[in-house]
Amino acid sequence: MKDKKKNNIIISIILFVISYFIRTYAIGRSKVVVWDETHFALATSEYVGKRFFFDLHPPLGKQILALVGYFVKFDVNLYTNFFPFPGGANYVEGLNYIALRTVCAFFGAMIIPLTYLSAIELKLSQRTSILLGILIAIENSLVVISKFILLDAFLLFFNALTCYCFLKFNNTKKKEFSYSWWRWQILLGISLGGLISIKWTGFQTYGLIGLVTIYDLFVYYMKNYKNLKSYLGHWISRIICLIIIPFAIYSSLFYIHFNWFEYSGDGSPKMSTAFKSRLKGNTLYGPLEVTSNSTVTIKNSRIGGGNLFCTPKSKYYNNWVSTYLLNDPGINWIIKKDPANNKNEKKYIYDGDIIEIVHKNTNTYLTTTLYDKAPFTKSMKRVISRDGVQEHSLWKIEFVKNPNITKFIKLKRGHFEEIPDVLHPISTKFRLRNKKFNCLLRSHNVVLPMSKGWKRLEAGCDFEHENSWETVWHIENNTPETNPGLSYMYEWNIPQSFWRDFLDYHSAMINVNKMIEPFPRTTMRLDSHPKKWPFLNVGVRMLNWDDNTVKFYLLGNPFIWWLSTISIICLSATFIIKLKNKKSIFAECFVLMGWMINYIPFYIVGRMTYLHHYLVSLYFSIICLAILLDFYILPIIKIPIIKRLFILFFILIAISISAFFSPFVYGFQGPAINMKNRQWLKTWNIY
């Protein structure tokens, strides 16, 4: 047993070294920002510089990159005249991007020994387990995705680690509540926490583990229904290890994420005003009373709320009004008291005042249309910005909360005496009721398509949500018409729980995921439909296709890819036969479910999908191929020498085809038509 364990360790190390070399070879050949490095290299730089940024993925992948980036001073602000990481631009001299690529390659290489060890746990023979490790090591798409500053290597690593820990735990069933049983279950929980903290697609493998666990508990109950104490112990252990531990890790990483940053950054508009107020360099300054003719930004107070927004660039005659999660000149409005409807001649704004809200850039008035409905929510009237004041351009301001503002500020200089009952920035929460229609200005989590307001959320005038926080607003930035200067200096001190920040961030993550769609008339489409993935009908240009550019093309090894897909079909048939004959089907069931759970959901997600979304499913499908070979094909070959020659021949074909397509992995220069002989399918846009 010890010799077998020692051999497995030695083989794992050899497979890792080979895989690491394959992934790091010529890793610095491209000196430009490749594909999504434009996002994740920038995220690393912002992390190192402690400038708050937003990303639609959980933070662990960026935190791993930032840990390395911190030691190599990967901060773009240390260099001048460098716009942060536009795709295809040269990395600035001195910025150690190779270190970040290398850490991605390291995690990508770690997948291979984990796969080999997982195959051993699935009861595959050692020779087939080695074959499986080699196939994963040389598969072109898995190599190229690990060579750049991307999150996919981390996702694949934690997916492989999760599978390995689960299989180890599954093989300790007969030692329930023993040390090894607890150890592997806890490690499984930790790996699940890492998996879901890289990308939300990790929840698909989390679902796989959950389904198998529920099935195991059901089977255990049917066999041991009289031993309720033991059964309850199993439930408690699963809840602790597979729910509490993963989500404790997940939320803790967000806690670290929120508390690491010191400075305001590009991601700040997606967070609440209270969160922004904690960051140095925020724009939340100005008088503590809002007066008529002040320029303000108006933010929706609900979780994930954006700023009221209008753009003059709309193709429509009357400009769309929506809410926006970015800083933009279009979020600036002038708030005016309507002289005909306000007896109070003071410049301050009070509860119940009638106001006009004027878009500063276009000098148009926030207006509820007479007849048109909101783009999606037909129970709301459409809100636009148009010329001229009319009755449906007048709004009654209704205070919801107006606490003493001195509770939320810390005076640093001078003296401030609060004027009671007036509109304050940030602290006063209010609703805006249209004077003509008696409806409330509302924004909610409905993402507008590009034609009606790309990357923006629907706003309208609502009749049905009187008490909803979706109709509550507050003033964020406040600049008076004339600025004589303040006699006091202050900073905001707004208490807010971690969980509110957590929910705000997740609301923005959900909305940004919905907003991912291609630009119109895009000539080089990177997205693809999931139906094209299993048979590799599509590839992805990872960079511009100029002759002088070192070009990379995300494309798998057709031999491995196509055989893996065929193996899914064949293994599904054998699975049904074995199920009918009541034979052991755990290995087949586990990998087939892994492939399906990580593939099928992409048919129903409401966003663009890309070939690299299939790579986790590809991982399971290659294991399917190994199972098919080991359990069904190799046993047919009775002569040992022929069996060894078959495996050797199989490996040589796979390596030869990987080598043939290696220019796409390691980069090629010159006209793309030089790669004409590698375009095996017309759907590959190689040239």
Phi, psi and omega in degrees: 000318180294320179296320179295318179295319179296317178299318180297322178294315180298314179298320179298318180295316179299315179298321178295314182299315179299314182294321180295319178297315180301323185275333181264349179300127179056034185291337180259012183299318176271121181260018182242168178286116186257124171052234185281008169300335178301330178271310192277334171291319177297317179300319179296316179299317180294322177299312181297322179277000179060033176260125188296131177227164178241141173221147184284357178252155172303167196272349192301316181301315178293327179292323176296314178297319182293327178299316176290316181300328180297320183282335179257011178055051181276074181229114185297333181290350174283350182241149182257162175055040179227110175289134189299099162056052171289144182301131179089351180279151177292139170295141180294144181298132180101343179276116190276074179286336181295326178298320179290320176297323182293321179294325175295319178296323178299311179295324177296323180287331180293342179298325190290309176298326177295322178293317178301312181293325176296320179297321176299318179292334177278004178072025172283154178292160182297320182295320179288327177296320176295316177304315179299316179300319179294318180298317178294323183295323187258355183297121192302315183294324178290332177285308186294329181288344180264358186266354185233172185280081183227168181268348190294327178296320177295317180299313180295324178296309182292332174294314179294320179296319178298314180298317180296313180298320179295317181293322175297316178296318181298328181276003174253016183305323183284352179247044187302137179067014174278174179300312182295325178298313179292319183300311183287332176289320177293316177298325175298317178298320179295316180294324175297320177300318176294320183299311182284348179268359175267302177216153177295338176297343174297338178294342178291314174291326173303318177296323177301310180297321179297316180295316180295322179296315178298319178297316179299318180294324177294314179296319179299319180295318181296330181270334187228039186295342180278338182264072185292330180297314178294319180297318177297323177298322177296316179297315181297317180297319179293319180297317180293309189279325188254353176238303185294311182298310180301317183282336171294318176297313182302310182289326179296323178294325174291324177299315176298317180303311184291326186269352179285323190280142178248334190242150176293146180214191184295337181275353185301320183300340181279351182257172181289162178298321180299319179295314181299326184294341180278345186269137177292144179084010178288164183260016185273071177225173183124179181301151181268007169234141178266125181248162179300142182074012175283148172270126186225163164248138186246115186250137175290132189274354181289171175298126180078016182289149179249182179271141176300133193219145172213147180231138176283355184276356181297145178282352181275151181297313175262125189289139176294143171246134182211192170241150190230144181256020179230160171284134183197145176303337182289357179266002182270129181230152173254126182258123185234139171283134178281115186295332183283343186240008181233116178283332180285115185272358179293153183285342181286159182252128184246164175303129179092354179294149173266127185231159170249141181241111189252127177288122190295317185292325187250353183054041178244160189256136174298121192221142170266129183289158182287317190236332188287145175265162175298155186306319183244315184270097189287350175281351178254147172277149180290142177246129182228179174235120186220166181290147170082146179269127174231175183298325180276012171257005181258140184230137175265127180269126183239112182291134174261315175221137176216068183288169177298119186291339180295344176289341188247008179232158174235109182291132179254336180201148175081194183227136178236127177244117186289136172269119187288151169067018178253169179285122177251151171290147173069304188285328181278121175257134186215164171246153178245114183253124179294129187294323184281315189259352179061031177252162185253138175295127186222144170228146180211179188278057172245116184276130179280143175290169184303324184292338184241009179135076186298136179063029178233163182252145184295139172232152180194181178254118195250143180254352195244354186236059183302321187254013182276147174288350175290345178256008182258137184228166171210159176277133180257287176269143185221112179238116183290163180300314173242140186240088180285353183097148183268146177271007182217159175232139185213167168225151183284145177222075187256112179290137176205140184284157174302323186291330175292318175298318179301314181290321177300314182296317181290326175299317178294322178300316180297313183294318180294323174301320179292333186278352184286109176209156185288152171292145178295148178062027176288127183277326181251089180281131178261338183281163180203159180277143181304333181296342181274350189281312188302327180253020172054050179277002185213149171232177183228124171286119185271359185202172175296156192255029177294151183300324185275352181280142169283109191261145177232143183228119179284104181210137181279174171284111186302324180299310180292315185297309184292318178296324179296318178294318177298323181295329177297316179296313182294317182293327176298320179294314179294327177300316180295319180295314180293325178296320179295324181269007177058041177262165181296128184230017188301309184301311180298315182297316184297312184285325177295318176295321178299316178297312186293315183294330179271357181246307187303319182303337181290347174286338187243356179291144182269053180204173176294147178237152185229162182303323184293346174293343182272352192294327176293318176297322176301319178305312180292324182291328177291324174295323175303317179299316180296320178296318179299317179295313188285321186271335192234324186267308183298324178299338179290329181278112187271334183273119186304318183295322178292322178297317179293320178295323178299313180296316179298315179298319179299314180295318181296319177298313181299316180294319181298317181289323175299318178294321180298322180265009184297333176303331178288335181273316186260358175096143177221148178246169180093179181300137181295338181295343175297341179265017185303322182290349179263358178272085183284333179240144179295335183282351175279120183270059182284321179220000000 
